[in-house]
Amino acid sequence: MMEENKCPGELAVFMQSRGIVAAINLDGGGSSVLAARDVGRNGLTIFNSPLTAREGR
């Protein structure tokens, strides 16, 4: 599980340590969700909890 409030460099180290080879950081705000799909599998794994639970803004 990932700790909250990672700076971009820490996020890169976290992702590389899990074998991620390509990623894009589009937001990084409190409502962001870090999700990933393992190669060859369906569905996503969520690695954090957003600060707000609102959907469909």
Predicted model as a PDB file, atoms N, CA, C, CB and O in Angstrom, pLDDT in the B-factor column:
MODEL        1                                                                  
ATOM      1  N   MET A   1       0.833  -1.186   0.000  1.00 51.00           N  
ATOM      2  CA  MET A   1       0.000   0.000   0.000  1.00 51.00           C  
ATOM      3  C   MET A   1       0.870   1.239   0.000  1.00 51.00           C  
ATOM      4  CB  MET A   1      -0.944   0.004   1.203  1.00 51.00           C  
ATOM      5  O   MET A   1       1.932   1.256   0.623  1.00 51.00           O  
ATOM      6  N   MET A   2       0.438   2.252  -0.679  1.00 53.00           N  
ATOM      7  CA  MET A   2       1.187   3.490  -0.803  1.00 53.00           C  
ATOM      8  C   MET A   2       0.770   4.488   0.268  1.00 53.00           C  
ATOM      9  CB  MET A   2       0.993   4.091  -2.190  1.00 53.00           C  
ATOM     10  O   MET A   2      -0.414   4.604   0.586  1.00 53.00           O  
ATOM     11  N   GLU A   3       1.739   5.207   0.824  1.00 57.00           N  
ATOM     12  CA  GLU A   3       1.430   6.287   1.754  1.00 57.00           C  
ATOM     13  C   GLU A   3       0.871   7.459   0.972  1.00 57.00           C  
ATOM     14  CB  GLU A   3       2.684   6.711   2.562  1.00 57.00           C  
ATOM     15  O   GLU A   3       1.133   7.595  -0.223  1.00 57.00           O  
ATOM     16  N   GLU A   4       0.097   8.309   1.642  1.00 61.00           N  
ATOM     17  CA  GLU A   4      -0.450   9.497   1.001  1.00 61.00           C  
ATOM     18  C   GLU A   4       0.628  10.557   0.820  1.00 61.00           C  
ATOM     19  CB  GLU A   4      -1.616  10.060   1.819  1.00 61.00           C  
ATOM     20  O   GLU A   4       1.689  10.485   1.440  1.00 61.00           O  
ATOM     21  N   ASN A   5       0.354  11.534  -0.024  1.00 67.00           N  
ATOM     22  CA  ASN A   5       1.184  12.727  -0.223  1.00 67.00           C  
ATOM     23  C   ASN A   5       2.581  12.443  -0.733  1.00 67.00           C  
ATOM     24  CB  ASN A   5       1.288  13.474   1.048  1.00 67.00           C  
ATOM     25  O   ASN A   5       3.555  12.932  -0.161  1.00 67.00           O  
ATOM     26  N   LYS A   6       2.698  11.685  -1.767  1.00 71.00           N  
ATOM     27  CA  LYS A   6       4.002  11.434  -2.391  1.00 71.00           C  
ATOM     28  C   LYS A   6       4.340  12.583  -3.333  1.00 71.00           C  
ATOM     29  CB  LYS A   6       4.004  10.079  -3.158  1.00 71.00           C  
ATOM     30  O   LYS A   6       3.476  13.054  -4.071  1.00 71.00           O  
ATOM     31  N   CYS A   7       5.589  13.035  -3.313  1.00 80.00           N  
ATOM     32  CA  CYS A   7       6.033  14.003  -4.319  1.00 80.00           C  
ATOM     33  C   CYS A   7       6.313  13.212  -5.602  1.00 80.00           C  
ATOM     34  CB  CYS A   7       7.322  14.813  -3.834  1.00 80.00           C  
ATOM     35  O   CYS A   7       6.425  11.987  -5.549  1.00 80.00           O  
ATOM     36  N   PRO A   8       6.427  13.888  -6.752  1.00 79.00           N  
ATOM     37  CA  PRO A   8       6.620  13.151  -8.009  1.00 79.00           C  
ATOM     38  C   PRO A   8       7.806  12.183  -7.995  1.00 79.00           C  
ATOM     39  CB  PRO A   8       6.805  14.127  -9.131  1.00 79.00           C  
ATOM     40  O   PRO A   8       7.699  11.081  -8.532  1.00 79.00           O  
ATOM     41  N   GLY A   9       8.920  12.568  -7.396  1.00 85.00           N  
ATOM     42  CA  GLY A   9      10.081  11.670  -7.344  1.00 85.00           C  
ATOM     43  C   GLY A   9       9.812  10.427  -6.523  1.00 85.00           C  
ATOM     44  O   GLY A   9      10.217   9.328  -6.904  1.00 85.00           O  
ATOM     45  N   GLU A  10       9.131  10.590  -5.396  1.00 86.00           N  
ATOM     46  CA  GLU A  10       8.790   9.443  -4.549  1.00 86.00           C  
ATOM     47  C   GLU A  10       7.789   8.536  -5.259  1.00 86.00           C  
ATOM     48  CB  GLU A  10       8.217   9.917  -3.196  1.00 86.00           C  
ATOM     49  O   GLU A  10       7.866   7.312  -5.154  1.00 86.00           O  
ATOM     50  N   LEU A  11       6.858   9.140  -5.974  1.00 81.00           N  
ATOM     51  CA  LEU A  11       5.880   8.347  -6.733  1.00 81.00           C  
ATOM     52  C   LEU A  11       6.582   7.534  -7.809  1.00 81.00           C  
ATOM     53  CB  LEU A  11       4.807   9.259  -7.370  1.00 81.00           C  
ATOM     54  O   LEU A  11       6.236   6.375  -8.037  1.00 81.00           O  
ATOM     55  N   ALA A  12       7.568   8.136  -8.474  1.00 85.00           N  
ATOM     56  CA  ALA A  12       8.311   7.411  -9.504  1.00 85.00           C  
ATOM     57  C   ALA A  12       9.042   6.209  -8.923  1.00 85.00           C  
ATOM     58  CB  ALA A  12       9.304   8.339 -10.191  1.00 85.00           C  
ATOM     59  O   ALA A  12       9.021   5.127  -9.512  1.00 85.00           O  
ATOM     60  N   VAL A  13       9.689   6.387  -7.774  1.00 89.00           N  
ATOM     61  CA  VAL A  13      10.404   5.284  -7.128  1.00 89.00           C  
ATOM     62  C   VAL A  13       9.419   4.184  -6.736  1.00 89.00           C  
ATOM     63  CB  VAL A  13      11.179   5.787  -5.881  1.00 89.00           C  
ATOM     64  O   VAL A  13       9.695   3.002  -6.941  1.00 89.00           O  
ATOM     65  N   PHE A  14       8.269   4.571  -6.172  1.00 85.00           N  
ATOM     66  CA  PHE A  14       7.228   3.615  -5.785  1.00 85.00           C  
ATOM     67  C   PHE A  14       6.780   2.797  -6.989  1.00 85.00           C  
ATOM     68  CB  PHE A  14       6.023   4.346  -5.159  1.00 85.00           C  
ATOM     69  O   PHE A  14       6.682   1.573  -6.911  1.00 85.00           O  
ATOM     70  N   MET A  15       6.508   3.473  -8.103  1.00 84.00           N  
ATOM     71  CA  MET A  15       6.003   2.784  -9.293  1.00 84.00           C  
ATOM     72  C   MET A  15       7.076   1.900  -9.912  1.00 84.00           C  
ATOM     73  CB  MET A  15       5.500   3.797 -10.326  1.00 84.00           C  
ATOM     74  O   MET A  15       6.785   0.774 -10.316  1.00 84.00           O  
ATOM     75  N   GLN A  16       8.306   2.384  -9.994  1.00 90.00           N  
ATOM     76  CA  GLN A  16       9.396   1.580 -10.552  1.00 90.00           C  
ATOM     77  C   GLN A  16       9.648   0.337  -9.705  1.00 90.00           C  
ATOM     78  CB  GLN A  16      10.681   2.415 -10.655  1.00 90.00           C  
ATOM     79  O   GLN A  16       9.967  -0.722 -10.245  1.00 90.00           O  
ATOM     80  N   SER A  17       9.510   0.451  -8.387  1.00 92.00           N  
ATOM     81  CA  SER A  17       9.747  -0.698  -7.516  1.00 92.00           C  
ATOM     82  C   SER A  17       8.717  -1.798  -7.728  1.00 92.00           C  
ATOM     83  CB  SER A  17       9.737  -0.263  -6.064  1.00 92.00           C  
ATOM     84  O   SER A  17       8.931  -2.942  -7.326  1.00 92.00           O  
ATOM     85  N   ARG A  18       7.602  -1.451  -8.358  1.00 88.00           N  
ATOM     86  CA  ARG A  18       6.562  -2.427  -8.656  1.00 88.00           C  
ATOM     87  C   ARG A  18       6.561  -2.856 -10.113  1.00 88.00           C  
ATOM     88  CB  ARG A  18       5.216  -1.866  -8.297  1.00 88.00           C  
ATOM     89  O   ARG A  18       5.624  -3.506 -10.576  1.00 88.00           O  
ATOM     90  N   GLY A  19       7.632  -2.486 -10.845  1.00 89.00           N  
ATOM     91  CA  GLY A  19       7.779  -2.938 -12.217  1.00 89.00           C  
ATOM     92  C   GLY A  19       7.054  -2.102 -13.250  1.00 89.00           C  
ATOM     93  O   GLY A  19       6.954  -2.505 -14.410  1.00 89.00           O  
ATOM     94  N   ILE A  20       6.541  -0.939 -12.851  1.00 86.00           N  
ATOM     95  CA  ILE A  20       5.837  -0.083 -13.800  1.00 86.00           C  
ATOM     96  C   ILE A  20       6.866   0.588 -14.702  1.00 86.00           C  
ATOM     97  CB  ILE A  20       4.959   0.980 -13.063  1.00 86.00           C  
ATOM     98  O   ILE A  20       7.828   1.183 -14.219  1.00 86.00           O  
ATOM     99  N   VAL A  21       6.661   0.490 -16.011  1.00 84.00           N  
ATOM    100  CA  VAL A  21       7.630   1.039 -16.961  1.00 84.00           C  
ATOM    101  C   VAL A  21       7.114   2.277 -17.689  1.00 84.00           C  
ATOM    102  CB  VAL A  21       8.008  -0.016 -17.971  1.00 84.00           C  
ATOM    103  O   VAL A  21       7.905   2.991 -18.303  1.00 84.00           O  
ATOM    104  N   ALA A  22       5.818   2.549 -17.639  1.00 84.00           N  
ATOM    105  CA  ALA A  22       5.258   3.738 -18.276  1.00 84.00           C  
ATOM    106  C   ALA A  22       4.093   4.247 -17.433  1.00 84.00           C  
ATOM    107  CB  ALA A  22       4.797   3.431 -19.736  1.00 84.00           C  
ATOM    108  O   ALA A  22       3.220   3.475 -17.038  1.00 84.00           O  
ATOM    109  N   ALA A  23       4.085   5.562 -17.159  1.00 82.00           N  
ATOM    110  CA  ALA A  23       3.016   6.147 -16.353  1.00 82.00           C  
ATOM    111  C   ALA A  23       2.902   7.626 -16.675  1.00 82.00           C  
ATOM    112  CB  ALA A  23       3.275   5.935 -14.839  1.00 82.00           C  
ATOM    113  O   ALA A  23       3.847   8.239 -17.172  1.00 82.00           O  
ATOM    114  N   ILE A  24       1.741   8.192 -16.388  1.00 79.00           N  
ATOM    115  CA  ILE A  24       1.504   9.621 -16.554  1.00 79.00           C  
ATOM    116  C   ILE A  24       0.852  10.129 -15.274  1.00 79.00           C  
ATOM    117  CB  ILE A  24       0.607   9.917 -17.813  1.00 79.00           C  
ATOM    118  O   ILE A  24      -0.134   9.555 -14.812  1.00 79.00           O  
ATOM    119  N   ASN A  25       1.390  11.197 -14.701  1.00 75.00           N  
ATOM    120  CA  ASN A  25       0.792  11.835 -13.534  1.00 75.00           C  
ATOM    121  C   ASN A  25       0.001  13.037 -14.036  1.00 75.00           C  
ATOM    122  CB  ASN A  25       1.884  12.261 -12.474  1.00 75.00           C  
ATOM    123  O   ASN A  25       0.586  14.068 -14.369  1.00 75.00           O  
ATOM    124  N   LEU A  26      -1.326  12.913 -14.093  1.00 72.00           N  
ATOM    125  CA  LEU A  26      -2.158  13.966 -14.657  1.00 72.00           C  
ATOM    126  C   LEU A  26      -2.636  14.990 -13.644  1.00 72.00           C  
ATOM    127  CB  LEU A  26      -3.330  13.361 -15.322  1.00 72.00           C  
ATOM    128  O   LEU A  26      -2.940  16.119 -14.028  1.00 72.00           O  
ATOM    129  N   ASP A  27      -2.715  14.646 -12.380  1.00 67.00           N  
ATOM    130  CA  ASP A  27      -3.311  15.561 -11.417  1.00 67.00           C  
ATOM    131  C   ASP A  27      -2.471  15.623 -10.155  1.00 67.00           C  
ATOM    132  CB  ASP A  27      -4.742  15.136 -11.082  1.00 67.00           C  
ATOM    133  O   ASP A  27      -1.690  16.557  -9.977  1.00 67.00           O  
ATOM    134  N   GLY A  28      -2.618  14.658  -9.294  1.00 65.00           N  
ATOM    135  CA  GLY A  28      -1.892  14.652  -8.038  1.00 65.00           C  
ATOM    136  C   GLY A  28      -2.620  15.364  -6.913  1.00 65.00           C  
ATOM    137  O   GLY A  28      -2.077  15.475  -5.815  1.00 65.00           O  
ATOM    138  N   GLY A  29      -3.831  15.851  -7.148  1.00 68.00           N  
ATOM    139  CA  GLY A  29      -4.602  16.521  -6.110  1.00 68.00           C  
ATOM    140  C   GLY A  29      -5.232  15.534  -5.143  1.00 68.00           C  
ATOM    141  O   GLY A  29      -5.088  14.322  -5.298  1.00 68.00           O  
ATOM    142  N   GLY A  30      -5.926  16.055  -4.151  1.00 71.00           N  
ATOM    143  CA  GLY A  30      -6.513  15.236  -3.100  1.00 71.00           C  
ATOM    144  C   GLY A  30      -7.572  14.258  -3.555  1.00 71.00           C  
ATOM    145  O   GLY A  30      -7.870  13.303  -2.838  1.00 71.00           O  
ATOM    146  N   SER A  31      -8.153  14.468  -4.735  1.00 75.00           N  
ATOM    147  CA  SER A  31      -9.189  13.551  -5.217  1.00 75.00           C  
ATOM    148  C   SER A  31      -8.636  12.527  -6.202  1.00 75.00           C  
ATOM    149  CB  SER A  31     -10.316  14.334  -5.873  1.00 75.00           C  
ATOM    150  O   SER A  31      -9.402  11.764  -6.791  1.00 75.00           O  
ATOM    151  N   SER A  32      -7.326  12.498  -6.388  1.00 76.00           N  
ATOM    152  CA  SER A  32      -6.711  11.567  -7.341  1.00 76.00           C  
ATOM    153  C   SER A  32      -6.707  10.146  -6.804  1.00 76.00           C  
ATOM    154  CB  SER A  32      -5.285  12.002  -7.666  1.00 76.00           C  
ATOM    155  O   SER A  32      -6.596   9.919  -5.599  1.00 76.00           O  
ATOM    156  N   VAL A  33      -6.829   9.202  -7.712  1.00 79.00           N  
ATOM    157  CA  VAL A  33      -6.770   7.785  -7.371  1.00 79.00           C  
ATOM    158  C   VAL A  33      -5.642   7.153  -8.174  1.00 79.00           C  
ATOM    159  CB  VAL A  33      -8.136   7.070  -7.652  1.00 79.00           C  
ATOM    160  O   VAL A  33      -5.532   7.373  -9.380  1.00 79.00           O  
ATOM    161  N   LEU A  34      -4.801   6.366  -7.500  1.00 79.00           N  
ATOM    162  CA  LEU A  34      -3.759   5.614  -8.181  1.00 79.00           C  
ATOM    163  C   LEU A  34      -4.273   4.194  -8.372  1.00 79.00           C  
ATOM    164  CB  LEU A  34      -2.408   5.635  -7.378  1.00 79.00           C  
ATOM    165  O   LEU A  34      -4.484   3.460  -7.406  1.00 79.00           O  
ATOM    166  N   ALA A  35      -4.472   3.819  -9.637  1.00 83.00           N  
ATOM    167  CA  ALA A  35      -4.986   2.497  -9.972  1.00 83.00           C  
ATOM    168  C   ALA A  35      -4.100   1.890 -11.045  1.00 83.00           C  
ATOM    169  CB  ALA A  35      -6.466   2.568 -10.446  1.00 83.00           C  
ATOM    170  O   ALA A  35      -3.532   2.604 -11.872  1.00 83.00           O  
ATOM    171  N   ALA A  36      -3.986   0.572 -11.028  1.00 85.00           N  
ATOM    172  CA  ALA A  36      -3.169  -0.123 -12.020  1.00 85.00           C  
ATOM    173  C   ALA A  36      -3.807  -1.454 -12.372  1.00 85.00           C  
ATOM    174  CB  ALA A  36      -1.733  -0.336 -11.502  1.00 85.00           C  
ATOM    175  O   ALA A  36      -4.549  -2.040 -11.585  1.00 85.00           O  
ATOM    176  N   ARG A  37      -3.499  -1.914 -13.579  1.00 86.00           N  
ATOM    177  CA  ARG A  37      -3.966  -3.223 -14.034  1.00 86.00           C  
ATOM    178  C   ARG A  37      -2.748  -4.063 -14.348  1.00 86.00           C  
ATOM    179  CB  ARG A  37      -4.906  -3.103 -15.282  1.00 86.00           C  
ATOM    180  O   ARG A  37      -1.872  -3.639 -15.102  1.00 86.00           O  
ATOM    181  N   ASP A  38      -2.687  -5.250 -13.775  1.00 84.00           N  
ATOM    182  CA  ASP A  38      -1.607  -6.175 -14.084  1.00 84.00           C  
ATOM    183  C   ASP A  38      -1.734  -6.658 -15.522  1.00 84.00           C  
ATOM    184  CB  ASP A  38      -1.612  -7.367 -13.110  1.00 84.00           C  
ATOM    185  O   ASP A  38      -2.841  -6.900 -16.002  1.00 84.00           O  
ATOM    186  N   VAL A  39      -0.609  -6.798 -16.210  1.00 85.00           N  
ATOM    187  CA  VAL A  39      -0.597  -7.269 -17.589  1.00 85.00           C  
ATOM    188  C   VAL A  39      -1.299  -8.632 -17.664  1.00 85.00           C  
ATOM    189  CB  VAL A  39       0.864  -7.364 -18.129  1.00 85.00           C  
ATOM    190  O   VAL A  39      -1.012  -9.533 -16.876  1.00 85.00           O  
ATOM    191  N   GLY A  40      -2.201  -8.763 -18.602  1.00 87.00           N  
ATOM    192  CA  GLY A  40      -2.904 -10.026 -18.798  1.00 87.00           C  
ATOM    193  C   GLY A  40      -4.079 -10.252 -17.873  1.00 87.00           C  
ATOM    194  O   GLY A  40      -4.688 -11.321 -17.897  1.00 87.00           O  
ATOM    195  N   ARG A  41      -4.407  -9.265 -17.059  1.00 87.00           N  
ATOM    196  CA  ARG A  41      -5.533  -9.417 -16.130  1.00 87.00           C  
ATOM    197  C   ARG A  41      -6.589  -8.369 -16.404  1.00 87.00           C  
ATOM    198  CB  ARG A  41      -5.058  -9.319 -14.672  1.00 87.00           C  
ATOM    199  O   ARG A  41      -6.302  -7.316 -16.973  1.00 87.00           O  
ATOM    200  N   ASN A  42      -7.802  -8.661 -15.999  1.00 89.00           N  
ATOM    201  CA  ASN A  42      -8.896  -7.692 -16.071  1.00 89.00           C  
ATOM    202  C   ASN A  42      -9.044  -7.029 -14.714  1.00 89.00           C  
ATOM    203  CB  ASN A  42     -10.230  -8.370 -16.506  1.00 89.00           C  
ATOM    204  O   ASN A  42      -8.682  -7.608 -13.691  1.00 89.00           O  
ATOM    205  N   GLY A  43      -9.565  -5.839 -14.706  1.00 90.00           N  
ATOM    206  CA  GLY A  43      -9.814  -5.132 -13.461  1.00 90.00           C  
ATOM    207  C   GLY A  43      -8.604  -4.345 -12.992  1.00 90.00           C  
ATOM    208  O   GLY A  43      -7.480  -4.569 -13.441  1.00 90.00           O  
ATOM    209  N   LEU A  44      -8.859  -3.420 -12.083  1.00 89.00           N  
ATOM    210  CA  LEU A  44      -7.822  -2.538 -11.542  1.00 89.00           C  
ATOM    211  C   LEU A  44      -7.600  -2.802 -10.066  1.00 89.00           C  
ATOM    212  CB  LEU A  44      -8.195  -1.071 -11.758  1.00 89.00           C  
ATOM    213  O   LEU A  44      -8.496  -3.268  -9.362  1.00 89.00           O  
ATOM    214  N   THR A  45      -6.392  -2.499  -9.604  1.00 88.00           N  
ATOM    215  CA  THR A  45      -6.078  -2.486  -8.178  1.00 88.00           C  
ATOM    216  C   THR A  45      -5.929  -1.031  -7.768  1.00 88.00           C  
ATOM    217  CB  THR A  45      -4.776  -3.314  -7.855  1.00 88.00           C  
ATOM    218  O   THR A  45      -5.176  -0.292  -8.403  1.00 88.00           O  
ATOM    219  N   ILE A  46      -6.625  -0.600  -6.724  1.00 87.00           N  
ATOM    220  CA  ILE A  46      -6.543   0.763  -6.208  1.00 87.00           C  
ATOM    221  C   ILE A  46      -5.489   0.801  -5.110  1.00 87.00           C  
ATOM    222  CB  ILE A  46      -7.926   1.252  -5.672  1.00 87.00           C  
ATOM    223  O   ILE A  46      -5.513  -0.020  -4.194  1.00 87.00           O  
ATOM    224  N   PHE A  47      -4.557   1.763  -5.202  1.00 82.00           N  
ATOM    225  CA  PHE A  47      -3.446   1.836  -4.271  1.00 82.00           C  
ATOM    226  C   PHE A  47      -3.581   2.937  -3.224  1.00 82.00           C  
ATOM    227  CB  PHE A  47      -2.189   2.033  -5.026  1.00 82.00           C  
ATOM    228  O   PHE A  47      -2.716   3.058  -2.356  1.00 82.00           O  
ATOM    229  N   ASN A  48      -4.629   3.734  -3.280  1.00 80.00           N  
ATOM    230  CA  ASN A  48      -4.811   4.792  -2.293  1.00 80.00           C  
ATOM    231  C   ASN A  48      -6.289   5.086  -2.112  1.00 80.00           C  
ATOM    232  CB  ASN A  48      -4.058   6.065  -2.710  1.00 80.00           C  
ATOM    233  O   ASN A  48      -7.138   4.482  -2.768  1.00 80.00           O  
ATOM    234  N   SER A  49      -6.591   6.018  -1.217  1.00 78.00           N  
ATOM    235  CA  SER A  49      -7.966   6.452  -1.000  1.00 78.00           C  
ATOM    236  C   SER A  49      -8.033   7.960  -1.211  1.00 78.00           C  
ATOM    237  CB  SER A  49      -8.468   6.061   0.429  1.00 78.00           C  
ATOM    238  O   SER A  49      -7.312   8.701  -0.543  1.00 78.00           O  
ATOM    239  N   PRO A  50      -8.874   8.429  -2.118  1.00 74.00           N  
ATOM    240  CA  PRO A  50      -8.982   9.872  -2.324  1.00 74.00           C  
ATOM    241  C   PRO A  50      -9.515  10.570  -1.075  1.00 74.00           C  
ATOM    242  CB  PRO A  50      -9.888  10.172  -3.520  1.00 74.00           C  
ATOM    243  O   PRO A  50     -10.222   9.968  -0.267  1.00 74.00           O  
ATOM    244  N   LEU A  51      -9.168  11.837  -0.930  1.00 69.00           N  
ATOM    245  CA  LEU A  51      -9.618  12.600   0.243  1.00 69.00           C  
ATOM    246  C   LEU A  51     -11.095  12.894   0.198  1.00 69.00           C  
ATOM    247  CB  LEU A  51      -8.855  13.897   0.354  1.00 69.00           C  
ATOM    248  O   LEU A  51     -11.725  13.087   1.238  1.00 69.00           O  
ATOM    249  N   THR A  52     -11.664  12.930  -1.010  1.00 56.00           N  
ATOM    250  CA  THR A  52     -13.110  13.155  -1.137  1.00 56.00           C  
ATOM    251  C   THR A  52     -13.725  11.958  -1.835  1.00 56.00           C  
ATOM    252  CB  THR A  52     -13.419  14.473  -1.921  1.00 56.00           C  
ATOM    253  O   THR A  52     -13.077  11.301  -2.650  1.00 56.00           O  
ATOM    254  N   ALA A  53     -14.976  11.680  -1.511  1.00 51.00           N  
ATOM    255  CA  ALA A  53     -15.655  10.522  -2.088  1.00 51.00           C  
ATOM    256  C   ALA A  53     -16.670  10.950  -3.153  1.00 51.00           C  
ATOM    257  CB  ALA A  53     -16.354   9.712  -0.987  1.00 51.00           C  
ATOM    258  O   ALA A  53     -17.495  10.137  -3.572  1.00 51.00           O  
ATOM    259  N   ARG A  54     -16.626  12.200  -3.593  1.00 53.00           N  
ATOM    260  CA  ARG A  54     -17.596  12.672  -4.578  1.00 53.00           C  
ATOM    261  C   ARG A  54     -17.277  12.118  -5.961  1.00 53.00           C  
ATOM    262  CB  ARG A  54     -17.621  14.203  -4.615  1.00 53.00           C  
ATOM    263  O   ARG A  54     -16.117  11.944  -6.333  1.00 53.00           O  
ATOM    264  N   GLU A  55     -18.340  11.848  -6.708  1.00 51.00           N  
ATOM    265  CA  GLU A  55     -18.174  11.349  -8.076  1.00 51.00           C  
ATOM    266  C   GLU A  55     -18.945  12.259  -9.026  1.00 51.00           C  
ATOM    267  CB  GLU A  55     -18.664   9.868  -8.202  1.00 51.00           C  
ATOM    268  O   GLU A  55     -19.876  12.955  -8.621  1.00 51.00           O  
ATOM    269  N   GLY A  56     -18.549  12.242 -10.274  1.00 49.00           N  
ATOM    270  CA  GLY A  56     -19.303  12.905 -11.331  1.00 49.00           C  
ATOM    271  C   GLY A  56     -19.422  14.407 -11.194  1.00 49.00           C  
ATOM    272  O   GLY A  56     -20.503  14.961 -11.397  1.00 49.00           O  
ATOM    273  N   ARG A  57     -18.338  15.076 -10.856  1.00 46.00           N  
ATOM    274  CA  ARG A  57     -18.394  16.533 -10.731  1.00 46.00           C  
ATOM    275  C   ARG A  57     -18.661  17.195 -12.040  1.00 46.00           C  
ATOM    276  CB  ARG A  57     -17.123  17.064 -10.157  1.00 46.00           C  
ATOM    277  O   ARG A  57     -18.738  18.422 -12.107  1.00 46.00           O  
TER     278      ARG A  57                                                      
ENDMDL                                                                          
END                                                                             
